Amino acid sequence: MNLLAVDTAGKTAAVAVLRDDTLLYETQCNNGLTHSETLLPMIDTALRACHLTVEDLDVLGATNGPGSFTGLRIGLSVIKGLALPRQIPCAPVSTMAALAYGMAGQGTVIGAQDARRGQVYWAAFDMESHARLTPDAAAPVASLADFVQNCKKPLFFVGDGAALCYNTYEQVPGVAHCPPALQVLRGAGVALAARALWESGSCVPPAELLPDYHRLSQAERERAEREKQQGETTNAV
């Protein structure tokens, strides 16, 4: 089974190629360019390095959220564009699951992506089994306190929101520091999570590979606020 997996949910772009249990290729890029500029060349390089073409792929995986709305759309559009003409099964990988699958050991890992406005997208997993402990959610960093205090230790934070969490919880007993260079979402994590979906029969046809944003976009939130204010004004009159 040949699997290509990509991530564009955050600041970095990542690509990996997995053949059964062997990681053939992995790369990530954080050079300040947009994912629309970097992702396709990264995929082309990965396939060439592995002596593969798109026709050789059995599964395509991509992080489908939560994360940057624009970033997610870029990654999903590229994967759907590769998959649709060939009807290659697609694995919609939770960004949080991809972060967790990039870690190994004993304890708990929290995947955390910066959701702005003092919030993070987050979910917790057992590090050894990668079993999910909480659902994906968008929440204020402070609201993680009960879980952080009571979870299995050691506890690691990974993702581009990890620094926000460490700033709040680094003094909690059992919270272990993960170096910034290792907090990024790895292509291997996406690939391993995608393989788990493939093995469980949870892949979808290309047309059903959709983003899962977990909250309204800024434009939608602003529109809802305007409509609420207009409604209040109308009721007052």
C-alpha positions as CSV (number, residue, x, y, z in Angstrom):
1,M,0.0,0.0,0.0
2,N,1.5,3.4,-1.1
3,L,0.1,6.4,0.7
4,L,0.8,10.1,0.2
5,A,-0.1,12.5,3.0
6,V,0.0,16.3,3.3
7,D,-0.6,18.9,5.9
8,T,-1.3,22.6,5.3
9,A,-3.4,23.3,8.5
10,G,-0.8,25.7,10.0
11,K,2.3,27.7,9.3
12,T,4.3,24.7,8.0
13,A,3.6,22.6,5.0
14,A,4.4,18.9,5.3
15,V,4.5,15.9,2.9
16,A,5.2,12.2,3.6
17,V,5.1,9.0,1.6
18,L,4.4,5.7,3.4
19,R,4.6,2.2,2.0
20,D,3.0,-0.3,4.4
21,D,5.0,0.2,7.6
22,T,7.9,2.0,6.0
23,L,8.2,5.8,5.9
24,L,9.8,6.3,2.4
25,Y,9.9,10.1,2.5
26,E,9.1,13.0,4.8
27,T,9.6,16.8,4.4
28,Q,8.3,20.0,5.9
29,C,8.7,23.6,4.9
30,N,8.4,26.8,6.9
31,N,10.0,29.4,4.7
32,G,7.4,32.1,4.8
33,L,5.9,31.3,1.4
34,T,2.3,30.3,1.0
35,H,1.2,26.7,0.8
36,S,-0.1,27.3,-2.7
37,E,3.5,28.0,-3.7
38,T,5.2,25.2,-1.9
39,L,2.9,22.2,-1.7
40,L,2.8,21.0,-5.3
41,P,6.6,21.2,-5.7
42,M,7.0,19.3,-2.4
43,I,4.7,16.5,-3.6
44,D,6.5,16.3,-7.0
45,T,9.9,16.0,-5.2
46,A,8.5,13.4,-2.8
47,L,7.1,11.2,-5.6
48,R,10.2,11.5,-7.7
49,A,12.5,10.6,-4.7
50,C,10.4,7.4,-4.1
51,H,10.2,6.5,-7.9
52,L,6.5,6.8,-7.8
53,T,3.7,8.5,-9.8
54,V,0.2,9.4,-8.7
55,E,-1.0,6.3,-10.4
56,D,1.0,4.2,-8.0
57,L,-0.8,5.6,-4.9
58,D,-3.5,3.6,-3.1
59,V,-4.5,6.3,-0.6
60,L,-4.2,10.0,-0.3
61,G,-4.4,11.7,3.1
62,A,-4.7,15.3,4.2
63,T,-5.4,17.2,7.4
64,N,-9.0,18.5,7.1
65,G,-9.1,20.6,10.3
66,P,-9.2,22.3,12.5
67,G,-6.7,24.9,11.4
68,S,-6.2,27.8,9.1
69,F,-9.2,28.1,6.8
70,T,-7.2,29.1,3.8
71,G,-4.4,26.6,4.5
72,L,-6.9,23.7,4.8
73,R,-8.6,24.6,1.5
74,I,-5.3,24.6,-0.3
75,G,-4.2,21.2,0.9
76,L,-7.6,19.6,0.4
77,S,-8.0,21.1,-3.1
78,V,-4.6,19.7,-4.1
79,I,-5.4,16.2,-2.8
80,K,-8.9,16.2,-4.3
81,G,-7.4,17.3,-7.7
82,L,-5.0,14.4,-7.6
83,A,-7.6,11.9,-6.4
84,L,-10.7,12.7,-8.4
85,P,-9.6,11.6,-11.9
86,R,-8.3,8.3,-10.5
87,Q,-10.9,7.9,-7.7
88,I,-8.2,7.3,-5.2
89,P,-9.6,6.8,-1.6
90,C,-8.9,9.8,0.7
91,A,-8.2,9.9,4.4
92,P,-9.6,13.0,6.1
93,V,-7.1,13.4,9.0
94,S,-7.9,15.5,12.1
95,T,-5.1,18.0,12.6
96,M,-5.0,17.0,16.3
97,A,-4.7,13.3,15.4
98,A,-1.8,14.1,13.0
99,L,0.0,15.9,15.8
100,A,-0.5,13.0,18.2
101,Y,0.7,10.4,15.7
102,G,3.9,12.3,15.3
103,M,4.8,11.5,18.9
104,A,5.7,8.3,20.7
105,G,6.3,7.2,24.3
106,Q,4.2,7.1,27.4
107,G,2.0,9.8,28.8
108,T,-0.4,12.3,27.2
109,V,0.0,14.5,24.2
110,I,-2.2,17.5,23.5
111,G,-2.3,18.8,20.0
112,A,-2.9,22.5,20.0
113,Q,-3.2,24.9,17.1
114,D,-3.4,28.7,17.5
115,A,-7.1,29.6,17.0
116,R,-6.5,33.4,17.7
117,R,-8.4,35.5,20.1
118,G,-6.8,33.7,23.1
119,Q,-8.1,30.3,22.0
120,V,-6.6,27.0,20.7
121,Y,-8.0,24.2,18.7
122,W,-7.1,21.2,20.9
123,A,-7.5,17.5,21.6
124,A,-5.7,15.0,23.8
125,F,-4.4,11.5,23.0
126,D,-2.6,8.7,24.8
127,M,1.0,8.8,23.5
128,E,1.5,5.1,23.4
129,S,-1.7,3.9,21.7
130,H,-2.7,7.2,20.1
131,A,-6.2,6.6,21.4
132,R,-8.2,9.8,21.5
133,L,-9.0,11.1,25.0
134,T,-11.0,14.2,24.1
135,P,-12.9,15.4,20.9
136,D,-11.4,18.2,18.8
137,A,-12.6,21.6,20.1
138,A,-11.9,25.3,20.0
139,A,-11.5,26.8,23.5
140,P,-9.7,29.4,25.6
141,V,-6.3,28.2,26.8
142,A,-7.4,28.6,30.4
143,S,-10.3,26.2,29.9
144,L,-7.8,23.3,29.6
145,A,-6.9,23.6,33.3
146,D,-8.9,20.6,34.7
147,F,-7.7,18.2,32.0
148,V,-4.1,19.3,32.4
149,Q,-4.2,18.9,36.1
150,N,-5.7,15.4,36.1
151,C,-4.4,13.7,33.0
152,K,-1.8,10.9,32.8
153,K,1.7,12.4,33.0
154,P,4.1,13.3,31.5
155,L,2.1,15.7,29.3
156,F,3.4,17.3,26.2
157,F,2.0,20.1,24.0
158,V,2.6,20.1,20.3
159,G,1.4,22.3,17.4
160,D,1.7,25.9,16.6
161,G,-0.4,26.7,19.7
162,A,1.9,24.8,22.0
163,A,3.8,27.9,23.1
164,L,0.5,29.4,24.3
165,C,-0.2,26.3,26.4
166,Y,3.2,26.1,27.9
167,N,3.1,29.8,28.9
168,T,0.0,28.9,30.9
169,Y,0.8,25.4,32.2
170,E,4.6,24.9,32.3
171,Q,4.6,25.0,36.1
172,V,2.0,22.3,36.5
173,P,3.7,19.1,37.9
174,G,4.2,16.5,35.1
175,V,4.0,18.9,32.2
176,A,7.1,18.2,30.1
177,H,8.7,20.5,27.7
178,C,8.8,19.7,24.0
179,P,11.4,21.7,22.1
180,P,9.9,24.2,19.6
181,A,11.6,22.4,16.7
182,L,9.7,19.2,17.6
183,Q,6.3,20.9,18.1
184,V,5.6,21.2,14.4
185,L,3.1,18.9,12.7
186,R,5.1,16.2,10.9
187,G,4.2,14.6,7.6
188,A,4.8,11.2,9.1
189,G,2.1,12.0,11.7
190,V,-0.4,12.7,8.9
191,A,0.6,9.5,7.1
192,L,0.3,7.3,10.1
193,A,-3.1,8.7,11.1
194,A,-4.2,8.3,7.4
195,R,-3.1,4.7,7.5
196,A,-5.1,4.1,10.6
197,L,-8.2,5.5,8.9
198,W,-7.5,3.3,5.8
199,E,-7.2,0.2,8.0
200,S,-10.4,0.9,9.9
201,G,-12.3,1.5,6.6
202,S,-12.8,5.2,7.3
203,C,-11.5,6.6,4.0
204,V,-13.9,8.5,1.8
205,P,-14.3,9.1,-2.0
206,P,-12.5,12.2,-3.2
207,A,-15.7,14.2,-3.5
208,E,-16.4,13.6,0.2
209,L,-13.1,15.0,1.4
210,L,-14.2,18.2,3.1
211,P,-12.8,20.6,5.7
212,D,-13.9,20.5,9.3
213,Y,-13.4,24.1,10.5
214,H,-14.9,23.6,14.0
215,R,-16.1,27.2,14.1
216,L,-17.4,30.0,11.9
217,S,-15.0,32.0,9.8
218,Q,-14.3,35.6,10.7
219,A,-16.6,36.9,7.9
220,E,-19.4,34.6,9.1
221,R,-18.9,35.7,12.8
222,E,-19.0,39.4,11.8
223,R,-22.1,38.9,9.7
224,A,-23.9,37.1,12.6
225,E,-22.9,40.0,14.9
226,R,-24.3,42.5,12.4
227,E,-27.6,40.6,12.1
228,K,-27.8,40.3,15.8
229,Q,-27.4,44.1,16.2
230,Q,-29.9,44.8,13.5
231,G,-32.4,42.5,15.2
232,E,-31.9,44.2,18.5
233,T,-32.4,47.6,16.9
234,T,-35.6,46.5,15.1
235,N,-37.0,45.0,18.4
236,A,-36.2,48.3,20.2
237,V,-38.2,50.3,17.7
